[in-house]
Amino acid sequence: MIIESIVEVAKSALKEPTTLEFPEHREALTDNYRGIHKLDMRTCINCAACARICPNQTITMVQADVDTAFKAAGTKMFPEINLERCLFCELCEEVCPTECLVLTKITEYEKYDRRDLVKRPEELE
């Protein structure tokens, strides 16, 4: 019994390390993986359906800094997403009638300050 344990320890000591050296080597993501949101402000119709459907009140509608082409049409409210609260449930993407809000496979959103996890509409493009 002791010899078997020693053999197992020797086998595991000779194996390659199981940790990945991030960011050079990244874990392969599955097709259904959900990451940071992406917003196309040009196709957004400001319906706020994403904010209403969000189960965690992660999405709020705010006035965005947009170029002059948008300002001519009047004040528009766009989604602001708090990634700290987001469940990545994909309900906002499913309910969007113009498909302007989608979840990407981008996973690098760690920050030192919690306030940086609140993504304004301009940052989601």
C-alpha positions as CSV (number, residue, x, y, z in Angstrom):
1,M,0.0,0.0,0.0
2,I,2.8,2.4,0.8
3,I,4.7,1.4,-2.4
4,E,1.5,2.1,-4.5
5,S,1.3,5.6,-3.0
6,I,5.0,6.2,-3.7
7,V,4.5,5.1,-7.3
8,E,1.5,7.4,-7.7
9,V,3.5,10.4,-6.4
10,A,6.4,9.6,-8.7
11,K,4.0,9.4,-11.7
12,S,2.4,12.8,-10.9
13,A,5.8,14.4,-10.3
14,L,6.9,13.4,-13.8
15,K,3.8,14.8,-15.6
16,E,3.7,18.1,-17.3
17,P,2.2,21.0,-15.3
18,T,-1.6,21.3,-15.6
19,T,-1.8,25.0,-15.2
20,L,-1.8,27.3,-18.3
21,E,0.7,30.2,-18.6
22,F,-1.8,32.9,-19.2
23,P,-2.0,35.0,-21.4
24,E,0.4,33.1,-23.8
25,H,-1.7,30.0,-23.5
26,R,-5.5,30.3,-23.2
27,E,-8.1,27.7,-22.5
28,A,-10.3,26.8,-25.5
29,L,-13.8,28.2,-25.1
30,T,-16.9,26.3,-26.1
31,D,-19.3,27.6,-28.7
32,N,-21.9,28.6,-26.1
33,Y,-19.5,30.6,-23.9
34,R,-20.7,34.1,-23.0
35,G,-18.4,37.0,-22.3
36,I,-18.5,40.8,-22.4
37,H,-21.4,42.5,-24.2
38,K,-21.0,44.3,-27.5
39,L,-23.3,47.1,-28.5
40,D,-23.9,48.4,-32.0
41,M,-25.1,52.0,-31.3
42,R,-26.0,52.6,-34.9
43,T,-28.7,49.9,-35.0
44,C,-30.0,50.3,-31.4
45,I,-33.5,51.6,-31.4
46,N,-33.4,52.6,-27.7
47,C,-36.4,50.3,-26.8
48,A,-34.9,49.4,-23.3
49,A,-36.1,45.8,-23.7
50,C,-32.7,44.6,-22.5
51,A,-33.0,46.7,-19.3
52,R,-36.5,45.5,-18.6
53,I,-35.8,41.8,-19.1
54,C,-32.6,41.7,-17.0
55,P,-33.2,39.6,-13.9
56,N,-30.5,41.3,-11.9
57,Q,-31.1,44.9,-12.9
58,T,-27.6,45.0,-14.5
59,I,-28.6,47.1,-17.4
60,T,-29.7,50.8,-17.1
61,M,-30.4,53.2,-19.9
62,V,-28.2,56.2,-20.0
63,Q,-27.6,59.1,-22.3
64,A,-24.5,58.4,-24.4
65,D,-21.9,60.7,-25.9
66,V,-22.5,60.1,-29.6
67,D,-21.5,61.8,-32.8
68,T,-23.5,64.5,-34.6
69,A,-25.4,62.0,-36.7
70,F,-27.2,60.7,-33.6
71,K,-27.7,64.1,-32.1
72,A,-29.8,65.3,-35.0
73,A,-32.3,62.5,-34.2
74,G,-32.8,63.8,-30.6
75,T,-31.7,62.4,-27.2
76,K,-31.1,58.7,-27.2
77,M,-30.7,56.4,-24.3
78,F,-28.4,53.4,-24.6
79,P,-27.7,50.5,-22.3
80,E,-25.0,50.7,-19.6
81,I,-24.0,47.3,-18.2
82,N,-22.6,46.6,-14.8
83,L,-20.4,43.5,-15.4
84,E,-20.0,43.0,-11.7
85,R,-23.7,42.1,-11.4
86,C,-24.2,40.5,-14.7
87,L,-25.2,36.8,-14.7
88,F,-24.3,36.4,-18.5
89,C,-27.7,34.7,-18.9
90,E,-28.1,36.1,-22.5
91,L,-31.7,37.2,-22.0
92,C,-30.7,40.7,-23.1
93,E,-29.4,39.4,-26.4
94,E,-32.4,37.2,-26.9
95,V,-34.9,40.0,-26.4
96,C,-33.1,42.6,-28.5
97,P,-35.3,43.2,-31.7
98,T,-32.5,44.6,-33.8
99,E,-29.8,42.2,-32.4
100,C,-27.5,45.2,-31.6
101,L,-26.6,43.8,-28.2
102,V,-24.7,40.6,-28.3
103,L,-22.4,38.7,-25.9
104,T,-18.9,38.0,-27.2
105,K,-16.2,35.6,-26.1
106,I,-14.0,38.2,-24.6
107,T,-13.1,37.2,-21.1
108,E,-10.5,39.7,-20.0
109,Y,-12.5,42.1,-17.9
110,E,-10.7,42.0,-14.5
111,K,-10.2,45.5,-13.0
112,Y,-8.6,46.9,-9.9
113,D,-11.5,49.2,-9.2
114,R,-15.2,48.1,-9.1
115,R,-16.3,51.2,-10.9
116,D,-14.4,50.1,-14.0
117,L,-16.8,47.2,-14.4
118,V,-19.6,49.5,-15.3
119,K,-19.4,49.7,-19.0
120,R,-20.9,52.8,-20.7
121,P,-22.4,52.4,-24.2
122,E,-19.3,54.0,-25.8
123,E,-17.1,51.3,-24.2
124,L,-19.3,48.5,-25.5
125,E,-18.7,49.2,-29.1
